[in-house]
């Protein structure tokens, strides 16, 4: 983040795309898999949270479009400033989109961004949520219907017990989020 000149706050939300959640090593991203990592890191590099997540739509919404132009896939290698705030994703406490983000529409339903139409807006409803309405909800094996393009933590217990409390600890009204592809991140590790 520092090498890119991105804003660094005392606590920062980062999603590492196509990475092993335990090692952060690059993996081959696959449609419908929990193969991304949700990270909260301090300004001095202390990792406060690292857990399985997805930054991409599941197979269900890739093939059953909510938008006729294709499922939304958030852009990577970018930091979005002041684009999320506290709110609700259906009945879940979450960070909800409140600012402009960039992404792509997967019109050919291949699960990758190459050749897709780039879009920008503040009304994609790309929220940062989880897979259950309560801390004791079980974690699904596949992304499935849990993401239509949202940034989703696989384990509800981690979302409610760690992620949201860390976000509250930040004392912010609006939150930045960085999406980093693991192969680019690996160049620095």
Secondary structure, 3 states (H helix, E strand, C coil): CCCCCCCCCCEEEEEEECECCCCCCECCCCCCCCCEEEEEEECCCCEEEEEEEECCCCHHHHHCCCCCCCEEEECCCEEEEEEEEEEEECCEEEEEECCCEEEEEECCCCCCCCCCEEEEECCCCCCEECCCCCCCCCCCCCCHHHCCCCEEECCHHHHHHHHHHHHHHCCCCCEEEEEEEHHHHHCCC
